[in-house]
Amino acid sequence: MSKLILVLGATGAQGRHVVNSLLASSEDGTPSAYTVRALTRDPQSKHALALREQGVEVVKGRPFMRASDAKCSTMMTRGLLTGDTNDLASVAAALDGAYGAWVNIDGFTVGEQREIYAGMRIFELAKQTKSLRHYVWSSLSYNLKVRVYILSIYPGTIVLKLHGADGWL
């Protein structure tokens, strides 16, 4: 029986390569031991359709808000740090039955604070998933975005890594 891996961010630049690697046969030709479930905002996008053609189970979900979302802008101006908590249920449902999860949130699009918040909430949901044995958080430093090293930018990107380092799994 194959092991189900949830890939959150499967239609992105990193996620597509993760999916391909998970589905690839071994060097000796043995079929992959994994099946993949992808959580995406738009199951009809060209990347989501390509994943479906590879045999990936593509499910709709929206684990975080884009900075351009009106609701998000309102919450941020009120000083509330939030992700799209109305749809974290879709993340929990996607995690259900998964053996592993690879999680990437496009922090360059949603912003560092929303990336950290959504990442923490998704980690907490993963921790409650009884079937889950492996969890990988993938993130890029914001220093890559500004192309210079700025000490004040770096610490925020490791907040989630510290949150998850308490010995779970």
MOQUICOR-V317735 format. One record per residue. N is the residue number from 0. NEAR is the number of other C-alpha atoms within 8 Angstrom. Layout:
BEGIN
n = (N N)
near = (NEAR NEAR)
END
This chain:
BEGIN
n = (0 1 2 3 4 5 6 7 8 9 10 11 12 13 14 15 16 17 18 19 20 21 22 23 24 25 26 27 28 29 30 31 32 33 34 35 36 37 38 39 40 41 42 43 44 45 46 47 48 49 50 51 52 53 54 55 56 57 58 59 60 61 62 63 64 65 66 67 68 69 70 71 72 73 74 75 76 77 78 79 80 81 82 83 84 85 86 87 88 89 90 91 92 93 94 95 96 97 98 99 100 101 102 103 104 105 106 107 108 109 110 111 112 113 114 115 116 117 118 119 120 121 122 123 124 125 126 127 128 129 130 131 132 133 134 135 136 137 138 139 140 141 142 143 144 145 146 147 148 149 150 151 152 153 154 155 156 157 158 159 160 161 162 163 164 165 166 167 168)
near = (3 7 10 12 13 14 15 13 14 13 10 7 6 8 13 10 8 10 11 8 7 10 11 8 9 8 5 5 6 7 7 11 8 10 12 14 13 13 16 15 7 7 10 6 7 6 7 13 10 8 12 10 7 6 7 11 9 12 10 10 10 13 13 11 11 8 9 6 8 6 6 13 10 8 11 10 7 6 6 7 9 11 11 11 8 5 10 11 7 11 14 11 7 11 12 8 9 13 11 12 14 12 11 10 11 8 10 8 7 12 9 11 7 14 13 12 11 14 10 10 8 11 9 8 10 11 9 6 11 6 8 14 7 8 10 7 8 8 8 6 8 11 11 8 7 7 6 6 6 7 6 6 9 11 8 9 14 8 9 10 9 8 8 9 7 6 5 6 4)
END
